[in-house]
Amino acid sequence: MKKITIYCGSRKGDSTVYESGARALAQEMVKRDHSLVYGAGRVGLMGVIADEMLQAGQEVLGIIPQKLVDREVAHTGCTELIVVETMRDRKWLMAERGDGFIAMPGGIGTLEELFEIMTLNQLHYIQKPLGLYNIDGYYDKLIAFLNHAMEQGFMYPEQEELLIVSDDPSDLLDQMAKYQAKRPADW
């Protein structure tokens, strides 16, 4: 696992704990010589983690649709900046280029990307580790909802096991490094 695709907010959130968490994750990735693949934003948590990685001399691959470049949110300091036509193109290329994925705190875009990777893993379109970086309990209610969906018979336990959860960057990356793909659940 060399290249980690990070999904996170284009905003920093209302607490400094999220920015600190992004920096801590970047520092742990640098220690392990990981590269960053991300949505190429210069704003929010996206900008924080990219800047931290770049300052440490790590490779940062940004993938962004032209529409967002036109809105002047592209991080022009990326090691490599790929401009694509659509959000769908962006998401697919980010999934293809990453050896593993981490969802940090974010909004609906982050949630969409999280569930898309979770689904692609479940259906074995890809077989890569997916981490949920639960900074300060940000995702506790989502995890409770996933447990509820499983208890109500809408998810198999194996589906929830596809998600590696931790609030510690070192532990999260350790668990992701140990990831073993499982066969998909029978319908």
N, C-alpha and C positions, 0 to 999 in steps of 0.2 A: 504494500500500500504506500504509494509515493505521492500521488496527487489527490488532495482532499477537496471535494466540491462543498462549499459552504453556502447555505441558504440562510439569509438573515434580513433584518429590517433595513429599509431605506431611511428609517428614523432611528434615533438613539434610545428612544423610550424616555420615561419621566424620572428614572432613577439612574444614578451614575454606576450602579452595580452592573448594568448591562454592558456599558462601555469597558469597565474593568474586566468583566468576564471575556469580552472579545479580545482584549489585550492578552489575558492569561492564556487563552486558547492559541492565539498566534505565537506566543512565546514557546508554548509546548510543541507546536508544530515545527518551529524553527529548531528546537533542540533535537527533534527527530528527523530533520532535514526533509520535511514535507513541503510540497508546493501547494499553492492555493489556486483553485479554480472557482470563479464566482461571477456574479452578474454585472461586474465592471462599474458599479456605482462609486462615485466619490463622496456620497452623502451617507449619513446614518451609520449603523453598525457595519455596513458594507465598506465604507470608507475607512473606518477605524481598523478593521482587520487587515485590509489591503495595505494601508500605510504602515502598520506594524510589521508586516511581512516584508515589504519593500525596504524599510529602514534596516532590516536585518540582512538584506541581500538575498532574500529568497525569491524564487520564481513566482510571479503572479500572472495568471491567465484570466483576463476579463472577457466576458462574452455579453454583448449588449445589442439590442435592436436599434436600427437607425433612428426610430422615433424618439428614443431616449437620448441618443447622441444629440439630436436636434434640440432637445430641451436642456442641453448643457449639463447633464448629470454624469457623463462618462468620466471615468478616472483615466486621464491621459498618461499617467505615470506607470501604467501596467507594463510588465515585461513584454507581454503580447496582448494586444487588444483586437478582438475579432468582432466586427460589426456584421450583424445578420439582419434579415428582413423582418422577422416576426418573433413574438414571445415564444411561440411553439418551437421555432428553430433554435432559439436561445436555450430553452429547457432541454431539448434533445441533445444538443452539443455539450452542455454542461454535464448531462448524465453520461454521455459517451466518454468524455475526457477524464472524469473522476474515477479513481480506484475505490473510493469510499465517499460517504456523504455525511454531513452534519447539519442539522437544522438548529440554529440559534434562535433566540427570541425574535419575533417579527410579526407581521400582519398577515393579511389574506394571501398575499403572494407566497410567503414562506410556507404557510399551511398547505397551499395548493401543491407546491414543490415537494413538501414532505410526504403528502399522501400519494402523489404520483410515483415517487421512488418506492414507497412502501408497496404500492400496487404492482409496479414493475418487478420488484423482488418476489412478491407473492406468486406471480404468474410465471416467474423464471424467464422473463425477457432479459433481465440482468440478474446477477448474483453477487452483489457487493454490499458491504456493511453500511448500515444506516444508523447514525447516532442522533439522539435528541439531547442537546446540551441544555439541561434544565436549570438555568441560572436563577438562583433565588426562588425556586419553585414555580417559575413562569409557566411551565407546562403541566403542573399538577392537576388542574381541572380537565385538561385534554386527556391525560392518562386515565383519570377517573371515568371520563366518558367512554374511552376505548374499552375499559373494563366492563362498563355498563353494556356496551354493544355486544361484548362477548357473552356476558351473563344472559342477555336477551336472545341469544342464538344467531346474531348477525355476523359474528366473527368467530373463526376458529382460534384456539389458543396459540397455534403455530403462527398465525398472522401477527399477533401482538409480540411474539418472541422475535419477530423480524426487526423490532425496534430496540436499539441499545440505548438505555437511558442513564445519564449521570449528570451531576452538577459539578463534577471535577474534571478538568480537561485531560489530565494525565490518565485517570481511570477510564474516561471515555475512549481515548485513543488506544489504551491497552486492550480494552474489551473489543474494539473494532479490529485490532490486529489479530485477535484470536477467532474472528468470525469464521464460521463454517456454514456454507449454504446447505439448506435442507430442501428436501423434495416438497413440491407444493401439496397442500391439503387436497384430499379427494372431495369433490363436490357432492 
